[in-house]
Amino acid sequence: MNRFGLTGRTALVTGAARGLGRAFATALAEAGADLVLTDLPGAEGLTETAELVRGLGRRALVAEQDLSRTRELPDFADRLRERAGPLHILVNNAGTAALERFNEITPDSWYRVMRVNLDAVFFLTQRVAEHMIADGLPGRIVNVTSKNALVAEAGLAHYNASKAAVDLLTQTLAVELAPHGVTVNSLAPGMVETPIDSEFPFDRDAFEAAYRDRIPLGRYARPEECTGALLLLAGDEGAYLTGTRIVVDGGVLADQMPRTAFMPPYVSSLRPRPKDGTTP
Ligand SMILES: NC(=O)c1ccc[n+]([C@@H]2O[C@H](COP(=O)([O-])OP(=O)(O)OC[C@H]3O[C@@H](n4cnc5c(N)ncnc54)[C@H](O)[C@@H]3O)[C@@H](O)[C@H]2O)c1
């Protein structure tokens, strides 16, 4: 496991107060990295994430910032570097979504999603990458996108478009930063158990039950199940990975049609595993 170790590195994780961001922060700390954690001013949970990191024996610097205020991001990145020292790893994880029919998306809603999911990723990365180059670091940038960057989902026109845009931004920056030894990749989760959709106007439990049937592994991911891909992209073992993506979706994108329910019954001793992730 030393090959995946991150001792001596510092990682900035955005959206670190909860959900995937917290899981990414604690996994990076377990691998030996010190953390800079950011989220919205007053975000509940940011302090708790910092305590989890410190409980693992790593340093955690907390810096609140509304990332949608993109003009502030260069100064924000400069201040982080002054306070935390060189940043080796940037995890652009913060994201937001709204469930709205295409004709009901207002300019305010469209730009809110775009500013957080796309604009902030670009302008924060722009300055942090400059620092990585100036500091001569083998930098690692990981953009958290979504399977929705690759296939559409109704009601999420702004979200889908923002994630697809980040995918191409990832490729572009990977090419521009390769000569400087900085890699840029995306990590595309499928459905993960987090509160990101807690304010969607829908029956969450009914949706999850229906969606589970579309997932070959039969369940949503726990946030911790996305961290292995991050550790690969963030460390020395990921040195030759750039401009690509790792999809962590339980097989959703591999399956064009959920036919398994319409297959002939099992006649052999073959039996499916329970869909809760346990071993039979
Ligand atoms: N949960 C899923 O099923 C899923 C699937 C695919 C991709 N993703 C992506 O994973 C990332 C993390 O999502 P999550 O599911 O953990 O969601 P989440 O809502 O639990 O966490 C997102 C975090 O981002 C922060 N954030 C939002 N707007 C911000 C802003 N303007 N400035 C600073 N911080 C802000 C939030 O406060 C929150 O702590 C997102 O980019 C999301 O699009 C999630």
The ligand as an SDF file (V2000), in Angstrom:
LIG
                    3D

 44 48  0  0  0  0  0  0  0  0999 V2000
  -24.4170   11.9020   -4.9430 N   0  0  0  0  0  0  0  0  0  0  0  0
  -24.4290   11.4590   -6.1860 C   0  0  0  0  0  0  0  0  0  0  0  0
  -25.2190   10.5660   -6.5290 O   0  0  0  0  0  0  0  0  0  0  0  0
  -23.4810   12.0180   -7.2160 C   0  0  0  0  0  0  0  0  0  0  0  0
  -23.4190   11.3870   -8.4600 C   0  0  0  0  0  0  0  0  0  0  0  0
  -22.5570   11.8730   -9.4240 C   0  0  0  0  0  0  0  0  0  0  0  0
  -21.7660   12.9710   -9.1510 C   0  0  0  0  0  0  0  0  0  0  0  0
  -21.8530   13.5900   -7.9390 N   0  0  0  0  0  0  0  0  0  0  0  0
  -20.9940   14.7580   -7.7290 C   0  0  0  0  0  0  0  0  0  0  0  0
  -20.2050   14.5730   -6.5800 O   0  0  0  0  0  0  0  0  0  0  0  0
  -19.8700   15.8430   -6.0190 C   0  0  0  0  0  0  0  0  0  0  0  0
  -20.2030   15.8090   -4.5410 C   0  0  0  0  0  0  0  0  0  0  0  0
  -21.5970   15.6540   -4.4130 O   0  0  0  0  0  0  0  0  0  0  0  0
  -22.3130   15.0100   -3.1510 P   0  0  0  0  0  0  0  0  0  0  0  0
  -23.2360   13.9850   -3.6660 O   0  0  0  0  0  0  0  0  0  0  0  0
  -21.3560   14.6990   -2.0820 O   0  0  0  0  0  0  0  0  0  0  0  0
  -23.2420   16.2630   -2.7610 O   0  0  0  0  0  0  0  0  0  0  0  0
  -23.4940   17.0370   -1.4060 P   0  0  0  0  0  0  0  0  0  0  0  0
  -24.6090   17.9650   -1.6860 O   0  0  0  0  0  0  0  0  0  0  0  0
  -23.6240   16.0890   -0.2710 O   0  0  0  0  0  0  0  0  0  0  0  0
  -22.1120   17.8370   -1.2090 O   0  0  0  0  0  0  0  0  0  0  0  0
  -21.7700   18.9000   -2.0460 C   0  0  0  0  0  0  0  0  0  0  0  0
  -20.9890   19.9090   -1.2200 C   0  0  0  0  0  0  0  0  0  0  0  0
  -20.6500   21.0020   -2.0830 O   0  0  0  0  0  0  0  0  0  0  0  0
  -20.8630   22.1860   -1.3530 C   0  0  0  0  0  0  0  0  0  0  0  0
  -21.1570   23.3230   -2.2200 N   0  0  0  0  0  0  0  0  0  0  0  0
  -22.2560   23.5200   -2.9820 C   0  0  0  0  0  0  0  0  0  0  0  0
  -22.2360   24.7330   -3.5220 N   0  0  0  0  0  0  0  0  0  0  0  0
  -21.0830   25.3350   -3.1040 C   0  0  0  0  0  0  0  0  0  0  0  0
  -20.5150   26.6210   -3.3010 C   0  0  0  0  0  0  0  0  0  0  0  0
  -21.1340   27.5690   -4.0230 N   0  0  0  0  0  0  0  0  0  0  0  0
  -19.3310   26.8920   -2.7040 N   0  0  0  0  0  0  0  0  0  0  0  0
  -18.7080   25.9740   -1.9390 C   0  0  0  0  0  0  0  0  0  0  0  0
  -19.2130   24.7520   -1.7000 N   0  0  0  0  0  0  0  0  0  0  0  0
  -20.3990   24.4440   -2.2750 C   0  0  0  0  0  0  0  0  0  0  0  0
  -22.0740   21.8760   -0.4830 C   0  0  0  0  0  0  0  0  0  0  0  0
  -22.1990   22.7870    0.6150 O   0  0  0  0  0  0  0  0  0  0  0  0
  -21.8130   20.4570   -0.0560 C   0  0  0  0  0  0  0  0  0  0  0  0
  -21.1010   20.3590    1.1600 O   0  0  0  0  0  0  0  0  0  0  0  0
  -20.6700   16.8670   -6.8060 C   0  0  0  0  0  0  0  0  0  0  0  0
  -19.8420   17.4880   -7.7690 O   0  0  0  0  0  0  0  0  0  0  0  0
  -21.7440   16.0450   -7.4740 C   0  0  0  0  0  0  0  0  0  0  0  0
  -22.2220   16.6260   -8.6490 O   0  0  0  0  0  0  0  0  0  0  0  0
  -22.6880   13.1520   -6.9660 C   0  0  0  0  0  0  0  0  0  0  0  0
  1  2  1  0
  2  3  2  0
  2  4  1  0
  4  5  1  0
  4 44  2  0
  5  6  2  0
  6  7  1  0
  7  8  2  0
  8  9  1  0
  8 44  1  0
  9 10  1  0
  9 42  1  0
 10 11  1  0
 11 12  1  0
 11 40  1  0
 12 13  1  0
 13 14  1  0
 14 15  2  0
 14 16  1  0
 14 17  1  0
 17 18  1  0
 18 19  2  0
 18 20  1  0
 18 21  1  0
 21 22  1  0
 22 23  1  0
 23 24  1  0
 23 38  1  0
 24 25  1  0
 25 26  1  0
 25 36  1  0
 26 27  1  0
 26 35  1  0
 27 28  2  0
 28 29  1  0
 29 30  1  0
 29 35  2  0
 30 31  1  0
 30 32  2  0
 32 33  1  0
 33 34  2  0
 34 35  1  0
 36 37  1  0
 36 38  1  0
 38 39  1  0
 40 41  1  0
 40 42  1  0
 42 43  1  0
M  CHG  2   8   1  16  -1
M  END
$$$$
